[in-house]
Amino acid sequence: MRLKKGIRNLMIVLIIACNIGCDQISKTIVREEVDYNENITLITRFLTLTKIENSGAFLSVGDSLPFVVRFVVLSLIPLIALGAGLYIVLTRISMKRPIVIGICFVIGGGIGNLYDRMLYGSVTDFLHMDFVLFKTGIFNMADVSIMIGILTIMIFTYIAKNKRVQYQR
């Protein structure tokens, strides 16, 4: 039983580390190779690479807050939340695998952005999607990890809820 829990926790740490690694490698490449506000087309006009520094959160929310408030809201609270999430995912062995994987992606992405914020004072964002009717803000791979994690949790929860409803009929 201990071996199985140890392997499970090792896999959790590896998934989180892979998410952080992909995020940090991509940001390092962009920081070194791309100029600020340079537009590089990756896929026709649908996906472009544009380097910016974001001192706020998602879509620069909070970037105009005073430093102390911004530090608490964008660094301290997320650090506590990520630590709590890591503790929960490592100790609650009865959680379903898709939920664990989703949480790992959210934690990995969160750590990637938090690392930038603490080391550089801002987060490097560089990807932009434009599908004519739908355009995104500029984001990074940590944001992608977070979104994949949240979608994984939502889809699994929806499917599990529908299965329970079917069994109750």
VENVEN-V743192 format. One record per run of one state. SS is the DSSP state (H for helix, E for strand, - for the rest). FROM is the first residue (numbers start at 1). TO is the last residue. If there is no record, write none. Layout:
ss:from:to
SS:FROM:TO
SS:FROM:TO
//
This chain:
ss:from:to
-:1:1
H:2:33
-:34:35
E:36:36
-:37:39
E:40:43
-:44:46
E:47:54
-:55:57
H:58:60
-:61:66
H:67:91
-:92:96
H:97:120
-:121:122
E:123:130
-:131:134
E:135:135
-:136:138
E:139:139
-:140:140
H:141:168
-:169:169
//
